[in-house]
Structure formats: structure tokens, C-alpha cells
Amino acid sequence: MANRKLIFQSLSKKTLVAIALQFNMRGMSVLTKDQLVEKLYRKRSISLIEALKGFTRNELNGLCVKLGFDDTGTAKKTLIERILGEEDTTPKKSQYRTVRKAESESSKSLNNNTAQKINTRIVGVNKRNKMAKKATNNKTNGFEQNLWDTANKLRGSVESSEYKHVVLSLIFLRFASDKFEERKAELIAEGKAKYLDMVEIYTMKNVFYLPEASRWTYISSQAKQDDLAIKIDTALATVEKNNKALKRALPDNYFSRLGLDGSKLAALIDTISNIDTVADKKEDVVGRVYEYFLGKLAAAEGKGGGEF
């Protein structure tokens, strides 16, 4: 069994930042790796079980190797138990529902009302739920592969390990924009059109306020323009400026610095425009893409996902 701090020390900075975001710790990307390790280690509310449940099997294999453990086996549960030890795999009361979600295929005692409240971000969601989502939402069916294929065309302009950052930034803008438009339509329907530009009327519903130049309708309309990368960077900066919860959470001038091919970036915008991010209220599109890209990168590079 590895101790808690050693596990954090064995992960890359990017993985540590992802864990911090998973537990609503914002602004962590500006810290050094050592500072991140210390922050996460001292944050006792962070469940290592829950964090490791979000790793792919390849990531867990890689972590086992780094910690000097046997990395054989295909069951994620076995690998996690090997890393944490049996005593650490027994969930505390605060972790109970999260752990039960990951084991939902073998559990028959969860009722539907409880299951709907459990965090859908956990890797290992049962196959029955996946099939149901595919049947009810054909538009998003398989969109991860389309995203990967489009992002893969960026090869030569950007390292493959950067794909997920490019795609996730755009997926975030699309998701935030769709939620904004949904809330805006609600306000109009309720006769509250005079509040459409009040930031608080959106944040009170956990929706980010997006100025015109940050909305997906505007970004997609500019897809063929030479300064598309600048417009995306401006959109991200403007969203962060207008929403305190996003302070230091979004990349700064990221797309301008990458020097991406304009036509390939435009193709990525078009692909994302075909994804309905809010059709299924329980679907975590951002988490779904993040998990998929980590898996693809790990498979392509033959390394544990923690390297990326």
C-alpha cells in the first residue's frame, strides 16, 4: 500500500490539476507540482478512491509501475486495491454513494431516485445506462471518435498530447454557451427579458454569463476568419473576466501561441457545432471527452495517462 502523499508525488502536474478541478479546487494550474502535491495531500476531503476511479486502466497500470507494484491484471478495482490497500478501499460515509455508482452493475439495492443523484462522472458507469443514452441521443453517439479524428488532423501543428487541451477548451465554450442560451430562453419565457445581461441571474442557476463575443454562435460564425485563434482566446478571457468562479481556470492566449492551421481549427469548430451538449441533462460531455482523449493518448503512446 502506498501512502497518500507518495501517490500524489507519482502523478504529473497535469493530472494533479485535473484532480484538483474534479474536487472544485480552482486556480491550481499556476502552482508548482510540489505545491500542488502539498495542497492535495492536506485537503482531507479529497477521496483517493474517487480520484482513482476516474483513471483509465492504462493510467492505473502506469501508476503501479511508478510505485513499484505489480502492474498485471485488467480489472481496475484490482489495480486500485493494489495501490491503496484493502483497508483504504472501504468507503467512508461521505464516499458511499460515489463508490456505489462505480459498482452499480453488481448492486441491486439502489433505487432509481438515488441513482439519478449520483455523480455521472465516475468511470465504469454500467453498460445498460450507456446503451440507454445511445438510444435516446443519436446525435452525440460516437462524437468522441469524430472529435479525435478531427483533432488528429492537427498533427504537425501541435503535439498529440495537446489535443485534449485544444478540444476541451472548445467543448467548454460550446457547453457554457448552450447552457447560457438555455437560461436566456427561460428568462424570456418568464417575462424577465430586462435581466438578460445581469450576470447574477445566470450564476444563481450555476450558469456562466457569456458576453456576445464569447458565445458559440459568434465563434462558429467566425470559423473561416484568419484571426479565429485570437477570437477564441478573447472569448475564453472574456468568460473568465465575467465569472469570478473561473478566475485563473482558463488558458491564457493558448490558441494564439499554438499557431494552428486555420482550416484545421475551423474543421474542429464545425465538428463541435454538431454536438448537442445539453440534450441529456445527466450527460457530462466535458468529462466524457476528457476520459476518451486520455485513453486514446495512452494507447497511442504506450504510456500511462498520468504522463500527459
C-alpha positions as CSV (number, residue, x, y, z in Angstrom):
1,M,0.0,0.0,0.0
2,A,1.4,3.4,-1.0
3,N,0.9,6.4,1.3
4,R,-1.3,9.2,0.2
5,K,1.4,11.7,-0.4
6,L,3.6,9.3,-2.4
7,I,0.7,8.7,-4.8
8,F,0.3,12.4,-5.5
9,Q,4.0,12.7,-6.0
10,S,3.9,10.0,-8.6
11,L,1.5,11.9,-10.8
12,S,2.2,14.5,-13.4
13,K,1.3,18.2,-12.8
14,K,-1.4,18.0,-15.4
15,T,-3.0,15.0,-13.7
16,L,-2.8,16.8,-10.3
17,V,-4.5,19.8,-11.8
18,A,-7.3,17.6,-13.2
19,I,-7.8,16.0,-9.8
20,A,-8.0,19.5,-8.2
21,L,-10.7,20.5,-10.7
22,Q,-12.6,17.3,-10.0
23,F,-12.9,18.4,-6.4
24,N,-13.7,22.0,-7.2
25,M,-10.3,23.4,-6.4
26,R,-9.8,26.3,-8.8
27,G,-6.7,28.2,-9.9
28,M,-4.4,25.3,-9.2
29,S,-2.6,25.4,-12.6
30,V,-0.4,28.3,-11.5
31,L,1.2,26.3,-8.7
32,T,4.3,24.2,-9.0
33,K,4.0,20.4,-8.8
34,D,5.3,20.4,-5.3
35,Q,2.8,23.0,-4.2
36,L,0.0,21.0,-5.8
37,V,1.1,17.8,-4.1
38,E,1.0,19.6,-0.7
39,K,-2.4,21.2,-1.4
40,L,-4.0,17.9,-2.4
41,Y,-2.3,16.0,0.4
42,R,-3.6,18.4,3.0
43,K,-7.1,18.5,1.5
44,R,-8.6,15.7,3.5
45,S,-12.0,15.9,1.7
46,I,-10.3,14.6,-1.5
47,S,-11.1,10.9,-1.8
48,L,-8.2,8.9,-3.5
49,I,-10.7,6.2,-4.2
50,E,-12.9,8.6,-6.2
51,A,-9.9,10.2,-7.9
52,L,-8.5,6.8,-9.0
53,K,-11.9,5.6,-10.2
54,G,-11.6,8.4,-12.8
55,F,-8.3,6.9,-14.2
56,T,-8.2,4.6,-17.2
57,R,-6.8,1.1,-16.8
58,N,-3.7,2.2,-18.6
59,E,-3.2,5.1,-16.2
60,L,-3.6,2.8,-13.2
61,N,-1.1,0.3,-14.7
62,G,1.4,3.2,-15.2
63,L,0.9,4.4,-11.6
64,C,1.5,0.8,-10.3
65,V,4.8,0.8,-12.2
66,K,5.9,4.1,-10.7
67,L,5.0,3.0,-7.2
68,G,6.9,-0.3,-7.7
69,F,3.8,-2.5,-7.6
70,D,2.8,-5.4,-9.9
71,D,1.0,-3.8,-12.9
72,T,-0.5,-7.1,-14.2
73,G,-4.3,-7.5,-14.4
74,T,-7.1,-5.9,-16.3
75,A,-9.6,-5.1,-13.6
76,K,-9.5,-1.5,-12.4
77,K,-10.8,-2.5,-9.0
78,T,-7.8,-4.9,-8.5
79,L,-5.3,-2.2,-9.5
80,I,-6.9,0.4,-7.2
81,E,-6.9,-2.1,-4.3
82,R,-3.2,-2.8,-5.0
83,I,-2.4,0.9,-4.9
84,L,-4.4,1.8,-1.8
85,G,-4.5,-1.4,0.1
86,E,-7.7,-3.2,1.2
87,E,-8.3,-1.0,4.2
88,D,-8.4,2.1,2.1
89,T,-10.9,0.7,-0.4
90,T,-13.7,0.6,2.2
91,P,-15.7,3.7,1.6
92,K,-16.4,6.3,4.3
93,K,-19.9,7.5,4.7
94,S,-19.2,10.6,2.6
95,Q,-17.9,8.4,-0.2
96,Y,-20.6,5.8,-0.1
97,R,-22.8,6.9,-2.9
98,T,-19.9,7.6,-5.2
99,V,-18.4,4.2,-4.8
100,R,-21.8,2.5,-5.2
101,K,-22.1,4.2,-8.6
102,A,-18.9,2.6,-9.9
103,E,-20.3,-0.8,-8.7
104,S,-23.8,-0.3,-9.9
105,E,-23.7,-3.3,-12.3
106,S,-23.4,-5.7,-9.3
107,S,-25.7,-3.7,-6.9
108,K,-29.4,-4.3,-7.0
109,S,-30.3,-2.2,-3.9
110,L,-30.0,1.3,-5.5
111,N,-33.4,2.7,-6.4
112,N,-33.9,5.0,-9.4
113,N,-34.2,8.2,-7.4
114,T,-30.8,7.6,-5.7
115,A,-29.1,6.6,-8.9
116,Q,-30.1,9.8,-10.6
117,K,-28.4,11.9,-7.9
118,I,-25.0,10.1,-8.1
119,N,-22.2,11.8,-10.0
120,T,-22.2,10.6,-13.6
121,R,-18.5,11.5,-13.9
122,I,-17.3,8.2,-12.5
123,V,-15.6,5.9,-14.9
124,G,-17.2,2.5,-15.0
125,V,-20.8,3.6,-15.5
126,N,-22.8,0.5,-16.3
127,K,-23.3,-0.7,-19.8
128,R,-27.1,-0.6,-19.5
129,N,-27.0,3.2,-18.9
130,K,-24.6,3.7,-21.8
131,M,-26.9,1.8,-24.2
132,A,-29.9,3.9,-23.0
133,K,-28.0,7.1,-23.7
134,K,-27.1,6.0,-27.1
135,A,-30.6,5.1,-28.0
136,T,-32.0,8.4,-26.8
137,N,-29.3,10.7,-28.1
138,N,-28.1,9.5,-31.5
139,K,-26.7,13.0,-32.2
140,T,-24.0,12.6,-29.6
141,N,-23.5,8.9,-30.3
142,G,-19.8,8.3,-31.1
143,F,-18.9,12.0,-31.2
144,E,-15.7,11.4,-29.3
145,Q,-14.2,9.5,-32.2
146,N,-15.2,12.2,-34.6
147,L,-13.5,14.8,-32.4
148,W,-10.4,12.6,-32.1
149,D,-10.3,12.2,-35.9
150,T,-10.6,15.9,-36.5
151,A,-8.1,16.8,-33.8
152,N,-5.7,14.3,-35.2
153,K,-5.5,16.4,-38.3
154,L,-3.7,19.0,-36.3
155,R,-0.7,16.6,-36.2
156,G,2.3,18.6,-37.3
157,S,1.0,21.9,-35.9
158,V,0.7,20.6,-32.4
159,E,1.8,17.7,-30.3
160,S,-0.8,14.9,-29.9
161,S,-0.6,15.4,-26.1
162,E,-2.0,18.9,-26.6
163,Y,-5.1,17.6,-28.4
164,K,-7.2,17.3,-25.3
165,H,-6.4,20.8,-24.2
166,V,-7.4,22.3,-27.5
167,V,-10.6,20.2,-27.7
168,L,-11.6,20.6,-24.1
169,S,-11.3,24.4,-24.2
170,L,-13.6,24.5,-27.2
171,I,-16.0,21.9,-25.7
172,F,-16.2,24.1,-22.6
173,L,-17.1,27.1,-24.7
174,R,-19.8,25.2,-26.5
175,F,-21.2,23.7,-23.3
176,A,-21.2,27.0,-21.5
177,S,-22.8,28.7,-24.4
178,D,-25.6,26.2,-24.7
179,K,-26.3,26.4,-21.0
180,F,-26.3,30.2,-21.3
181,E,-28.8,30.2,-24.2
182,E,-31.0,27.7,-22.4
183,R,-31.1,30.0,-19.3
184,K,-31.7,33.1,-21.5
185,A,-34.7,31.4,-23.2
186,E,-36.1,30.6,-19.7
187,L,-35.8,34.3,-18.7
188,I,-37.6,35.4,-21.8
189,A,-40.3,32.9,-21.3
190,E,-40.7,34.1,-17.7
191,G,-41.1,37.7,-18.8
192,K,-37.7,38.7,-17.4
193,A,-36.1,40.0,-20.6
194,K,-34.8,43.1,-18.8
195,Y,-32.4,40.9,-16.8
196,L,-30.8,39.2,-19.8
197,D,-27.5,40.9,-19.3
198,M,-27.4,40.6,-15.5
199,V,-24.5,38.2,-14.6
200,E,-26.1,37.2,-11.2
201,I,-29.3,36.0,-12.8
202,Y,-27.3,33.3,-14.6
203,T,-24.8,32.4,-11.8
204,M,-27.6,31.8,-9.3
205,K,-28.5,28.8,-11.5
206,N,-24.9,27.7,-11.9
207,V,-24.8,29.0,-15.4
208,F,-21.9,31.1,-16.7
209,Y,-22.7,34.5,-18.2
210,L,-21.3,34.9,-21.7
211,P,-20.9,38.2,-23.5
212,E,-21.8,38.2,-27.2
213,A,-18.2,37.6,-28.4
214,S,-17.9,34.6,-26.2
215,R,-21.0,32.7,-27.4
216,W,-20.7,29.7,-29.6
217,T,-22.9,31.3,-32.3
218,Y,-20.4,34.0,-32.7
219,I,-17.3,31.7,-32.6
220,S,-18.8,29.4,-35.2
221,S,-19.7,32.3,-37.4
222,Q,-16.0,33.3,-37.4
223,A,-14.6,29.9,-38.2
224,K,-13.4,30.9,-41.7
225,Q,-11.7,34.1,-40.5
226,D,-7.9,34.3,-40.3
227,D,-7.9,35.6,-36.7
228,L,-10.1,32.7,-35.4
229,A,-7.4,31.7,-32.8
230,I,-7.4,35.3,-31.4
231,K,-11.2,35.3,-31.2
232,I,-11.2,32.1,-29.3
233,D,-8.6,33.4,-26.8
234,T,-10.6,36.6,-26.4
235,A,-13.8,34.6,-25.8
236,L,-12.1,32.5,-23.1
237,A,-10.6,35.6,-21.4
238,T,-13.9,37.4,-21.5
239,V,-15.8,34.5,-20.0
240,E,-13.2,34.3,-17.2
241,K,-13.4,38.0,-16.6
242,N,-17.2,38.0,-16.2
243,N,-17.4,34.9,-14.0
244,K,-15.5,35.0,-10.7
245,A,-15.7,31.2,-10.3
246,L,-13.5,30.8,-13.4
247,K,-10.6,33.1,-12.2
248,R,-7.3,31.6,-13.4
249,A,-9.1,28.5,-14.5
250,L,-9.0,29.0,-18.3
251,P,-5.9,29.1,-20.6
252,D,-4.5,32.5,-21.5
253,N,-3.7,33.2,-25.2
254,Y,-3.4,29.5,-25.7
255,F,-4.7,29.2,-29.2
256,S,-2.7,32.2,-30.5
257,R,0.5,30.7,-29.1
258,L,-0.1,27.3,-30.7
259,G,-0.1,28.7,-34.3
260,L,-2.7,26.2,-35.5
261,D,-3.6,25.8,-39.2
262,G,-6.7,27.9,-39.7
263,S,-8.6,25.4,-41.9
264,K,-8.0,22.6,-39.4
265,L,-9.1,24.7,-36.5
266,A,-12.2,25.7,-38.4
267,A,-12.9,22.0,-39.1
268,L,-12.7,21.3,-35.4
269,I,-15.2,24.1,-34.7
270,D,-17.6,22.6,-37.3
271,T,-17.4,19.2,-35.6
272,I,-18.1,20.6,-32.2
273,S,-21.0,22.5,-33.6
274,N,-22.7,19.2,-34.4
275,I,-22.6,18.1,-30.7
276,D,-25.7,18.7,-28.6
277,T,-24.2,19.3,-25.2
278,V,-27.4,19.7,-23.2
279,A,-29.8,17.2,-24.8
280,D,-29.2,14.7,-22.0
281,K,-29.3,16.5,-18.6
282,K,-27.3,13.7,-17.0
283,E,-24.6,13.6,-19.6
284,D,-21.2,15.0,-18.6
285,V,-19.8,15.9,-22.1
286,V,-16.6,17.6,-20.9
287,G,-15.7,14.6,-18.6
288,R,-16.6,12.1,-21.4
289,V,-14.3,13.8,-23.9
290,Y,-11.5,14.1,-21.3
291,E,-11.7,10.4,-20.5
292,Y,-11.8,9.4,-24.1
293,F,-8.8,11.5,-25.1
294,L,-6.7,10.3,-22.2
295,G,-7.4,6.7,-23.2
296,K,-6.5,7.4,-26.9
297,L,-3.3,9.2,-25.9
298,A,-2.3,6.4,-23.6
299,A,-2.9,3.8,-26.2
300,A,-1.1,5.7,-28.9
301,E,2.0,6.5,-26.8
302,G,2.1,3.2,-24.9
303,K,2.3,5.1,-21.6
304,G,0.2,5.6,-18.5
305,G,-2.3,8.6,-18.8
306,G,-0.5,10.3,-15.9
307,E,2.3,11.2,-18.3
308,F,0.1,13.6,-20.2
